[in-house]
């Protein structure tokens, strides 16, 4: 990565981390995917129960594979005979792994969901929520974060899932009410009432959508 981009990301990440701290959340900065994986594993004790809500960034740094291969109880909803039952186990997990659709420079997390299993687990249930967030998702404010979530993340995810919504065809949000819309639930996390619950690893890379 270009050295100027790296310097910019380091400085911006420190601003985001300071914002997270003011909101009772903990932030970290990783210079690359490998460092992000090391930080993540340092936060998850062996023997912990962990699962995820489908975030691409979590897989991209190798965290899912590491948990499957290590001494952890990883709940894999994709391999479960009963997908719903596996998803419900997330609410009592030690760690829920996720990315976010966007994060503001002052530490507000913005997420959009279709089934709401991801945003509901972020809001309440798991003892800890661990976010893996590429610096490409940092926005100046909540308005910008919401626009990114709706006009960048949602259309790409819709295309990835093979949806038939307007954004699949145009690449931009149409505020649709399509039966298979994935923009059903909007979660803005501006503060964590519970200390040590939400941890955010900012990665000097472009991760997810």
BAVO-785042 format. One line per 2 residues: number of its first residue (from 1); their letters; for each residue x, y, z of N, C-alpha, C. Coordinates in pm, 1 decimal, padded with zeros to 6 digits. Layout:
<atoms>
NUM> A> X,Y,Z,X,Y,Z,X,Y,Z  ...
</atoms>
This chain:
<atoms>
1> XX> 00083.9,-00119.3,00000.0,00000.0,00000.0,00000.0,00087.7,00124.8,00000.0  00046.5,00226.6,-00074.2,00119.9,00352.1,-00083.2,00146.2,00409.4,00056.2
3> XX> 00270.3,00454.0,00079.7,00309.3,00502.5,00211.7,00224.7,00620.6,00255.0  00183.7,00705.4,00162.5,00101.6,00820.3,00197.9,-00037.5,00777.8,00245.2
5> XX> -00091.4,00675.0,00181.0,-00221.0,00622.7,00223.8,-00209.4,00561.7,00363.2  -00100.4,00491.1,00387.0,-00078.7,00428.6,00517.2,-00070.0,00533.1,00627.6
7> XX> 00005.9,00639.7,00603.0,00018.2,00746.8,00702.8,-00117.8,00809.0,00728.9  -00190.9,00833.9,00621.8,-00325.5,00890.9,00636.8,-00413.6,00799.3,00719.3
9> XX> -00412.4,00668.3,00688.4,-00495.4,00573.1,00760.5,-00458.5,00564.1,00907.6  -00329.7,00568.0,00937.4,-00284.6,00562.2,01077.1,-00338.9,00680.5,01155.8
11> XX> -00327.1,00797.7,01098.9,-00372.5,00918.8,01168.2,-00524.6,00920.2,01182.9  -00595.1,00881.4,01076.2,-00740.7,00878.7,01082.2,-00788.4,00772.9,01180.7
13> XX> -00721.0,00658.5,01183.4,-00759.4,00550.8,01275.5,-00750.1,00596.4,01420.6  -00647.1,00674.2,01451.7,-00633.4,00723.1,01589.2,-00750.2,00813.6,01627.2
15> XX> -00799.2,00890.4,01530.9,-00915.4,00974.9,01556.7,-01039.0,00889.2,01581.5  -01055.5,00783.6,01501.5,-01169.5,00693.9,01519.4,-01160.9,00622.7,01654.1
17> XX> -01041.6,00576.0,01689.2,-01020.3,00505.7,01816.4,-01053.7,00596.7,01934.9  -01015.8,00721.4,01925.9,-01048.5,00818.4,02031.1,-01199.8,00836.4,02040.6
19> XX> -01265.7,00841.7,01924.6,-01410.9,00853.0,01924.0,-01477.8,00731.4,01984.5  -01427.3,00612.6,01952.2,-01481.5,00489.7,02010.2,-01468.3,00490.1,02162.1
21> XX> -01352.7,00532.5,02211.0,-01329.9,00536.1,02356.4,-01431.1,00627.3,02424.9  -01464.4,00739.0,02360.4,-01561.7,00831.8,02418.3,-01702.1,00771.3,02420.8
23> XX> -01721.1,00663.3,02348.4,-01851.0,00596.0,02339.8,-01849.8,00461.6,02412.0  -01752.1,00442.3,02499.0,-01740.6,00321.2,02580.6,-01714.2,00196.9,02497.2
25> XX> -01644.6,00215.8,02384.3,-01603.3,00105.3,02299.1,-01451.7,00111.4,02282.8  -01390.0,-00000.7,02249.8,-01244.1,-00007.6,02241.3,-01200.4,-00028.3,02097.1
27> XX> -01106.7,00055.4,02053.6,-01056.9,00044.9,01917.3,-00910.5,00007.0,01911.0  -00869.9,-00054.3,01800.9,-00732.2,-00096.5,01776.9,-00699.3,-00064.7,01630.5
29> XX> -00571.8,-00049.3,01602.2,-00530.0,-00027.4,01463.8,-00432.4,-00136.1,01422.5  -00459.0,-00197.2,01309.2,-00371.1,-00300.9,01255.4,-00313.2,-00254.3,01122.9
31> XX> -00181.9,-00266.2,01107.8,-00114.7,-00219.5,00986.5,-00146.4,-00305.7,00864.9  -00192.6,-00429.8,00888.6,-00225.4,-00520.5,00778.9,-00317.1,-00631.9,00830.1
33> XX> -00356.6,-00721.7,00740.9,-00447.7,-00829.4,00777.7,-00386.6,-00923.1,00881.3  -00256.7,-00950.7,00865.1,-00189.1,-01042.7,00957.7,-00189.5,-00987.7,01100.0
35> XX> -00163.9,-00858.6,01111.6,-00164.7,-00796.1,01244.4,-00306.7,-00793.3,01300.6  -00404.4,-00771.9,01214.9,-00543.6,-00772.1,01258.6,-00581.9,-00907.5,01316.1
37> XX> -00536.3,-01014.7,01250.0,-00564.1,-01149.3,01298.4,-00500.4,-01172.4,01435.1  -00378.0,-01127.0,01453.3,-00310.2,-01143.8,01582.0,-00383.8,-01070.4,01692.9
39> XX> -00427.5,-00948.8,01665.0,-00501.2,-00871.9,01765.9,-00632.0,-00942.4,01800.7  -00703.0,-00988.3,01697.2,-00831.1,-01055.4,01719.6,-00814.5,-01178.7,01807.8
41> XX> -00715.2,-01261.4,01776.0,-00694.5,-01383.9,01853.7,-00647.5,-01354.0,01996.3  -00580.4,-01241.5,02015.5,-00538.1,-01203.2,02150.7,-00658.1,-01163.1,02236.8
43> XX> -00767.6,-01125.7,02172.1,-00887.3,-01083.3,02244.1,-00983.2,-01198.1,02272.2  -00967.0,-01310.0,02200.1,-01058.3,-01423.4,02214.0,-00987.5,-01537.5,02286.3
45> XX> -01016.9,-01560.6,02413.6,-00950.1,-01668.5,02487.1,-00983.7,-01804.9,02427.4  -00889.7,-01897.2,02434.0,-00916.3,-02032.8,02388.5,-01032.4,-02090.9,02468.3
47> XX> -01112.6,-02170.5,02400.9,-01229.6,-02228.6,02464.6,-01354.5,-02144.1,02450.0  -01340.0,-02023.1,02398.3,-01454.7,-01934.6,02381.6,-01549.4,-01985.2,02272.9
49> XX> -01676.1,-01954.5,02291.6,-01775.9,-01980.2,02188.3,-01784.7,-01855.6,02100.4  -01772.2,-01875.3,01970.3,-01774.3,-01761.6,01878.0,-01856.5,-01795.5,01755.5
51> XX> -01915.6,-01694.3,01697.1,-01989.8,-01710.4,01573.4,-01990.9,-01577.2,01501.1  -02053.5,-01573.1,01384.2,-02052.8,-01449.6,01308.0,-02183.9,-01432.2,01232.8
53> XX> -02201.6,-01310.3,01180.0,-02324.0,-01279.1,01109.4,-02306.2,-01263.1,00961.0  -02198.0,-01313.0,00906.0,-02178.8,-01309.3,00761.4,-02085.7,-01201.6,00709.8
55> XX> -02009.7,-01134.2,00796.8,-01919.0,-01028.6,00752.3,-01802.3,-01082.8,00670.6  -01782.4,-01030.4,00550.4,-01673.0,-01074.1,00464.5,-01536.9,-01042.6,00526.0
57> XX> -01526.8,-00929.0,00593.6,-01398.2,-00884.7,00647.8,-01341.3,-00983.3,00748.9  -01428.5,-01046.7,00824.4,-01384.3,-01143.5,00925.5,-01312.1,-01260.1,00858.2
59> XX> -01365.2,-01305.8,00746.9,-01301.8,-01415.3,00672.7,-01175.6,-01368.7,00602.0  -01176.9,-01245.3,00553.0,-01065.2,-01194.4,00474.0,-00935.4,-01184.6,00553.0
61> XX> -00943.6,-01164.9,00684.1,-00819.9,-01159.3,00763.0,-00779.8,-01298.1,00813.6  -00860.8,-01399.7,00784.0,-00828.7,-01536.8,00824.4,-00880.3,-01575.5,00961.3
63> XX> -00967.0,-01493.1,01020.2,-01012.3,-01519.6,01156.8,-01104.9,-01640.7,01164.7  -01195.6,-01656.1,01070.9,-01287.2,-01770.3,01073.5,-01209.3,-01900.9,01064.7
65> XX> -01114.3,-01907.4,00973.2,-01034.6,-02028.5,00957.8,-00954.3,-02058.3,01083.3  -00898.5,-01953.3,01144.5,-00819.1,-01972.3,01266.3,-00904.3,-02026.4,01380.4
67> XX> -01026.1,-01978.9,01391.0,-01114.8,-02026.6,01497.8,-01158.5,-02170.2,01472.8  -01182.3,-02204.4,01347.1,-01221.5,-02341.6,01313.9,-01108.8,-02440.2,01343.9
69> XX> -00986.4,-02396.4,01319.0,-00871.3,-02485.3,01335.4,-00815.5,-02483.0,01477.1  -00849.3,-02383.0,01556.0,-00794.0,-02368.3,01689.8,-00881.4,-02427.2,01798.5
71> XX> -00845.4,-02400.9,01922.7,-00916.0,-02453.8,02038.8,-01031.0,-02359.7,02076.7  -01128.4,-02353.9,01989.1,-01243.2,-02266.5,02010.1,-01370.8,-02342.6,01972.8
73> XX> -01481.4,-02298.3,02025.5,-01611.0,-02354.0,01988.1,-01673.3,-02258.8,01886.6  -01645.4,-02282.5,01759.4,-01695.9,-02194.9,01654.7,-01827.4,-02249.0,01601.2
75> XX> -01932.2,-02169.1,01611.8,-02064.4,-02207.8,01562.7,-02074.0,-02167.1,01416.2  -02072.8,-02264.2,01329.2,-02073.8,-02239.5,01184.9,-02215.4,-02256.8,01131.7
77> XX> -02284.2,-02147.6,01113.1,-02422.9,-02156.5,01067.2,-02432.7,-02214.0,00926.0  -02327.5,-02194.0,00845.4,-02330.4,-02243.5,00708.5,-02325.1,-02395.5,00703.4
79> XX> -02264.9,-02456.1,00804.2,-02251.4,-02602.3,00806.2,-02355.6,-02669.5,00894.9  -02438.3,-02590.1,00960.7,-02534.7,-02645.0,01055.9,-02652.3,-02710.7,00986.1
81> XX> -02700.7,-02820.0,01043.2,-02819.3,-02886.9,00989.2,-02942.3,-02798.8,01008.2  -02944.3,-02727.6,01119.3,-03054.4,-02636.0,01149.2,-02996.6,-02494.3,01155.1
83> XX> -03004.1,-02423.6,01044.8,-02943.2,-02290.7,01033.8,-03002.4,-02192.5,01135.1  -03133.8,-02195.1,01152.0,-03197.3,-02103.3,01246.3,-03148.5,-02128.3,01389.0
85> XX> -03140.3,-02255.5,01427.7,-03093.6,-02288.9,01562.9,-02951.3,-02240.2,01584.2  -02867.3,-02256.9,01482.0,-02728.6,-02209.9,01492.0,-02722.9,-02058.8,01505.4
87> XX> -02807.7,-01988.7,01431.2,-02809.7,-01843.2,01438.2,-02856.9,-01794.7,01575.1  -02951.1,-01865.3,01634.2,-03001.1,-01826.4,01765.3,-02895.4,-01844.8,01874.1
89> XX> -02803.1,-01938.9,01853.7,-02695.6,-01958.6,01951.8,-02605.6,-01835.9,01962.4  -02608.8,-01750.6,01860.9,-02524.2,-01630.4,01862.5,-02554.8,-01541.3,01981.8
91> XX> -02680.3,-01540.9,02027.1,-02720.4,-01448.2,02132.2,-02660.6,-01482.4,02268.3  -02609.3,-01602.6,02282.1,-02546.3,-01640.2,02408.8,-02397.9,-01673.3,02390.3
93> XX> -02341.9,-01633.2,02275.5,-02200.8,-01661.8,02247.5,-02109.6,-01569.6,02327.6  -01986.7,-01615.3,02346.3,-01887.2,-01528.8,02411.1,-01847.1,-01415.6,02318.0
95> XX> -01835.3,-01447.5,02188.3,-01792.9,-01347.7,02090.0,-01879.1,-01357.0,01964.1  -01931.5,-01242.6,01923.2,-01999.9,-01231.8,01795.2,-01909.5,-01151.0,01703.3
97> XX> -01875.3,-01208.2,01588.9,-01782.5,-01145.6,01496.1,-01859.6,-01076.5,01384.6  -01814.7,-00956.8,01349.0,-01887.6,-00881.9,01246.9,-01795.6,-00779.2,01184.0
99> XX> -01842.8,-00724.4,01073.9,-01785.5,-00601.1,01023.5,-01897.5,-00499.2,01034.0  -01876.9,-00381.4,00982.3,-01985.0,-00284.6,00978.7,-01992.3,-00228.5,00837.7
101> XX> -02108.3,-00179.1,00802.1,-02123.8,-00121.2,00669.2,-02053.8,00013.4,00659.0  -02042.1,00082.5,00771.8,-01971.4,00210.5,00774.5,-01946.2,00251.0,00919.1
103> XX> -01842.5,00331.3,00939.1,-01810.4,00384.0,01071.3,-01769.9,00529.6,01055.6  -01812.2,00613.3,01146.7,-01779.5,00755.6,01135.9,-01644.4,00785.7,01198.3
105> XX> -01590.6,00900.4,01165.2,-01461.3,00941.8,01219.3,-01464.8,00957.6,01370.9  -01583.6,00980.0,01426.8,-01593.0,00992.8,01572.2,-01651.6,00868.0,01637.8
107> XX> -01646.5,00753.5,01566.4,-01672.7,00625.6,01630.3,-01814.5,00573.2,01633.7  -01902.1,00622.1,01547.3,-02038.2,00568.5,01539.7,-02043.1,00458.0,01433.9
109> XX> -02102.9,00344.9,01468.6,-02113.0,00230.3,01378.7,-02249.9,00227.1,01312.2  -02252.4,00206.1,01180.5,-02378.2,00200.6,01106.1,-02388.9,00066.7,01033.9
111> XX> -02501.6,-00001.1,01053.5,-02522.9,-00131.5,00991.3,-02665.0,-00145.9,00938.6  -02677.1,-00213.2,00824.7,-02805.9,-00244.2,00764.2,-02817.5,-00395.7,00753.4
113> XX> -02938.3,-00447.6,00776.0,-02955.6,-00592.6,00776.0,-03089.6,-00630.6,00714.3  -03094.9,-00751.1,00661.4,-03217.9,-00801.7,00603.3,-03297.7,-00883.8,00701.8
115> XX> -03235.6,-00988.6,00758.2,-03304.2,-01075.6,00853.8,-03297.8,-01024.6,00996.8  -03207.8,-00929.6,01022.6,-03189.9,-00866.8,01153.7,-03113.3,-00951.7,01253.5
117> XX> -03070.5,-01072.1,01214.2,-02992.8,-01152.5,01308.9,-02860.5,-01085.4,01343.4  -02799.4,-01019.8,01244.9,-02670.4,-00955.1,01269.2,-02686.3,-00830.6,01355.8
119> XX> -02776.6,-00740.2,01317.8,-02788.9,-00615.9,01394.3,-02846.2,-00640.6,01533.0  -02932.0,-00741.1,01547.0,-02987.5,-00769.2,01679.6,-02880.0,-00823.5,01773.0
121> XX> -02789.6,-00906.2,01719.9,-02680.7,-00958.9,01802.5,-02580.0,-00849.8,01837.9  -02560.0,-00756.5,01745.9,-02472.6,-00643.1,01776.7,-02531.7,-00561.5,01890.7
123> XX> -02663.0,-00542.4,01886.6,-02729.2,-00458.5,01985.6,-02736.8,-00523.8,02123.2  -02761.0,-00655.9,02126.4,-02780.1,-00720.8,02256.5,-02761.3,-00871.2,02243.7
125> XX> -02709.4,-00931.7,02349.8,-02699.5,-01077.2,02354.8,-02559.1,-01126.2,02381.2  -02475.2,-01139.4,02277.5,-02340.1,-01191.8,02296.0,-02262.2,-01109.7,02399.9
127> XX> -02176.0,-01178.9,02472.7,-02098.5,-01108.7,02575.4,-02005.1,-01004.6,02514.4  -01948.5,-01036.4,02398.8,-01858.2,-00944.1,02330.8,-01891.0,-00940.2,02181.8
129> XX> -01875.3,-00823.8,02122.9,-01888.1,-00807.8,01977.9,-01755.3,-00756.8,01925.4  -01698.2,-00829.3,01830.6,-01568.5,-00792.9,01773.9,-01585.0,-00757.5,01626.9
131> XX> -01559.8,-00631.0,01595.1,-01571.0,-00583.4,01457.8,-01434.2,-00582.4,01389.8  -01430.6,-00627.9,01265.6,-01312.8,-00615.4,01180.3,-01350.9,-00515.7,01070.3
133> XX> -01283.7,-00401.6,01065.3,-01328.1,-00293.1,00977.3,-01212.6,-00237.8,00894.8  -01223.1,-00247.9,00763.8,-01123.8,-00187.3,00676.3,-01137.1,-00035.8,00678.5
135> XX> -01026.9,00033.4,00656.3,-01028.8,00178.9,00659.8,-01110.5,00238.1,00545.1  -01144.7,00156.9,00447.4,-01231.0,00202.5,00337.9,-01372.6,00233.4,00384.1
137> XX> -01407.3,00192.7,00505.1,-01543.4,00212.2,00554.3,-01559.2,00333.6,00645.5  -01451.8,00409.0,00663.8,-01458.2,00527.2,00750.4,-01520.2,00643.5,00674.4
139> XX> -01622.3,00705.0,00734.2,-01693.1,00818.6,00674.0,-01687.7,00938.2,00769.8  -01711.4,01054.7,00717.1,-01696.7,01175.9,00798.2,-01802.7,01187.6,00907.1
141> XX> -01926.5,01146.2,00877.4,-02034.3,01161.8,00975.5,-02140.5,01054.7,00953.1  -02244.7,01056.8,01036.4,-02349.4,00954.7,01028.1,-02422.2,00961.1,00894.5
143> XX> -02447.5,01082.3,00844.7,-02514.7,01095.6,00716.0,-02432.5,01028.7,00605.5  -02302.4,01053.5,00605.7,-02214.8,00991.5,00506.7,-02207.3,00841.2,00524.8
145> XX> -02207.8,00795.5,00651.2,-02203.4,00652.0,00680.2,-02330.4,00582.8,00631.4  -02443.8,00648.0,00652.0,-02569.2,00589.9,00606.4,-02574.2,00583.7,00453.7
147> XX> -02524.9,00688.3,00390.3,-02522.3,00688.5,00243.7,-02431.4,00578.2,00191.6  -02317.8,00558.2,00258.5,-02227.4,00450.7,00216.0,-02294.6,00315.1,00232.6
149> XX> -02358.2,00294.8,00346.9,-02423.4,00167.7,00374.3,-02530.8,00136.9,00270.6  -02605.6,00239.7,00232.8,-02718.2,00217.5,00142.0,-02676.2,00214.3,-00005.1
151> XX> -02573.6,00289.1,-00041.3,-02539.0,00303.3,-00183.1,-02413.0,00230.3,-00226.7  -02337.0,00178.2,-00129.8,-02218.2,00100.2,-00162.7,-02234.7,-00043.6,-00111.7
153> XX> -02247.8,-00058.4,00019.8,-02253.6,-00192.2,00078.8,-02377.2,-00269.9,00035.6  -02493.7,-00207.3,00045.0,-02618.2,-00279.1,00015.2,-02627.5,-00325.5,-00130.5
155> XX> -02599.1,-00239.1,-00229.0,-02606.6,-00287.3,-00367.5,-02509.1,-00401.8,-00396.7  -02388.1,-00391.4,-00344.8,-02289.3,-00497.7,-00369.5,-02335.0,-00628.2,-00305.2
157> XX> -02384.5,-00620.4,-00181.3,-02432.4,-00741.2,-00114.5,-02553.1,-00799.3,-00186.2  -02641.9,-00712.8,-00234.3,-02756.8,-00760.5,-00310.3,-02712.7,-00834.7,-00435.8
159> XX> -02613.7,-00779.8,-00504.8,-02561.2,-00844.4,-00624.5,-02495.3,-00977.4,-00589.0  -02424.2,-00977.7,-00476.3,-02357.3,-01099.9,-00431.3,-02457.9,-01209.2,-00397.8
161> XX> -02571.6,-01170.7,-00340.7,-02674.2,-01267.8,-00302.6,-02767.3,-01303.7,-00418.7  -02748.1,-01237.5,-00532.7,-02833.4,-01266.1,-00646.5,-02973.4,-01210.9,-00633.0
163> XX> -02986.2,-01097.8,-00563.9,-03117.4,-01037.3,-00543.3,-03175.0,-00977.8,-00670.6  -03301.3,-00938.4,-00661.4,-03369.6,-00881.1,-00777.0,-03424.9,-00742.7,-00742.5
165> XX> -03349.5,-00669.0,-00665.2,-03391.8,-00536.7,-00622.1,-03340.2,-00429.6,-00717.3  -03398.3,-00310.0,-00715.6,-03355.2,-00203.5,-00807.1,-03206.0,-00173.0,-00800.9
167> XX> -03146.8,-00179.0,-00680.9,-03005.0,-00143.6,-00668.1,-02914.0,-00243.1,-00739.0  -02962.6,-00365.2,-00760.9,-02884.6,-00464.5,-00835.1,-02865.8,-00417.5,-00979.2
169> XX> -02968.3,-00352.3,-01031.6,-02964.3,-00307.1,-01170.7,-02899.5,-00169.4,-01186.7  -02916.5,-00081.8,-01086.5,-02866.9,00055.6,-01100.3,-02739.0,00083.2,-01022.2
171> XX> -02712.4,00001.2,-00919.0,-02595.0,00023.8,-00834.7,-02616.8,00126.6,-00726.6  -02739.6,00177.9,-00713.0,-02769.0,00278.7,-00611.1,-02901.4,00246.3,-00542.8
173> XX> -02913.5,00289.2,-00418.8,-03033.7,00262.8,-00340.8,-03153.6,00335.6,-00400.8  -03266.2,00263.3,-00410.4,-03390.8,00322.4,-00459.6,-03494.6,00331.5,-00348.3
175> XX> -03450.8,00306.4,-00225.0,-03541.7,00308.3,-00109.9,-03662.1,00216.7,-00136.6  -03632.6,00099.5,-00190.9,-03738.7,00010.9,-00237.8,-03807.3,-00063.8,-00123.6
177> XX> -03921.6,-00121.6,-00158.1,-03994.3,-00210.7,-00067.8,-04009.4,-00346.7,-00135.5  -03906.5,-00385.3,-00206.3,-03906.2,-00513.2,-00276.1,-03917.9,-00627.3,-00175.3
179> XX> -03987.6,-00734.9,-00208.7,-04003.7,-00847.8,-00115.8,-03872.0,-00907.6,-00068.0  -03767.1,-00898.5,-00150.1,-03639.1,-00956.1,-00107.9,-03535.6,-00849.1,-00073.5
181> XX> -03581.5,-00729.7,-00035.5,-03488.1,-00626.0,00005.5,-03404.8,-00671.0,00124.8  -03279.3,-00631.7,00128.0,-03195.2,-00662.8,00243.6,-03178.7,-00540.5,00333.3
183> XX> -03245.3,-00433.0,00299.1,-03238.3,-00309.7,00379.1,-03362.2,-00298.6,00467.1  -03377.0,-00392.6,00558.6,-03495.5,-00397.3,00644.8,-03473.2,-00330.7,00779.4
185> XX> -03355.3,-00350.5,00835.6,-03325.7,-00299.7,00968.9,-03201.0,-00210.7,00962.6  -03208.7,-00095.2,01026.5,-03096.6,-00001.8,01032.8,-03054.3,00012.9,01178.5
187> XX> -02926.7,-00008.3,01205.5,-02876.9,00003.5,01342.9,-02763.4,00105.7,01347.4  -02780.5,00207.4,01430.5,-02677.1,00307.3,01454.6,-02629.5,00290.5,01597.7
189> XX> -02505.7,00246.4,01614.1,-02449.7,00223.3,01746.8,-02364.8,00344.0,01785.3  -02419.3,00429.5,01870.0,-02349.9,00553.5,01907.5,-02285.8,00545.7,02045.7
191> XX> -02322.7,00442.7,02122.7,-02266.8,00427.2,02257.2,-02290.5,00284.7,02304.3  -02196.2,00230.5,02380.5,-02213.4,00099.1,02440.6,-02230.3,00115.6,02590.9
193> XX> -02343.9,00076.8,02641.0,-02368.0,00090.4,02785.0,-02277.4,-00002.7,02865.5  -02235.3,-00111.9,02803.0,-02156.0,-00212.0,02874.3,-02008.6,-00202.9,02834.0
195> XX> -01925.0,-00166.7,02928.2,-01781.1,-00154.7,02902.4,-01722.4,-00288.9,02862.3  -01623.6,-00288.4,02774.5,-01551.1,-00407.3,02729.6,-01637.7,-00500.1,02644.4
197> XX> -01753.3,-00454.2,02598.0,-01836.0,-00541.6,02513.8,-01802.6,-00525.7,02367.1  -01788.9,-00404.1,02317.8,-01766.2,-00381.4,02175.8,-01621.4,-00342.9,02149.0
199> XX> -01556.7,-00421.8,02063.0,-01417.8,-00397.5,02023.9,-01412.4,-00383.3,01871.7  -01336.0,-00287.6,01824.9,-01327.5,-00259.2,01681.5,-01181.6,-00258.5,01637.2
201> XX> -01146.9,-00348.9,01547.1,-01011.8,-00351.4,01490.9,-01016.5,-00283.7,01353.6  -00950.8,-00169.4,01342.5,-00941.6,-00096.2,01216.1,-00819.8,-00146.6,01140.8
203> XX> -00839.4,-00184.1,01015.5,-00732.2,-00247.5,00938.7,-00689.5,-00158.7,00822.6  -00558.2,-00141.0,00808.8,-00502.6,-00060.5,00700.7,-00512.2,-00138.2,00569.6
205> XX> -00637.7,-00153.6,00526.0,-00663.6,-00229.8,00403.0,-00806.7,-00201.3,00360.3  -00838.9,-00240.5,00238.8,-00976.3,-00230.1,00190.9,-01042.4,-00365.5,00208.1
207> XX> -01132.9,-00375.5,00304.0,-01196.5,-00502.5,00336.8,-01347.4,-00494.4,00316.9  -01406.2,-00605.1,00275.7,-01550.9,-00611.4,00264.4,-01604.4,-00513.6,00161.4
209> X> -01730.5,-00474.4,00182.9,-01798.3,-00389.6,00086.7,-01847.7,-00260.9,00152.1
</atoms>
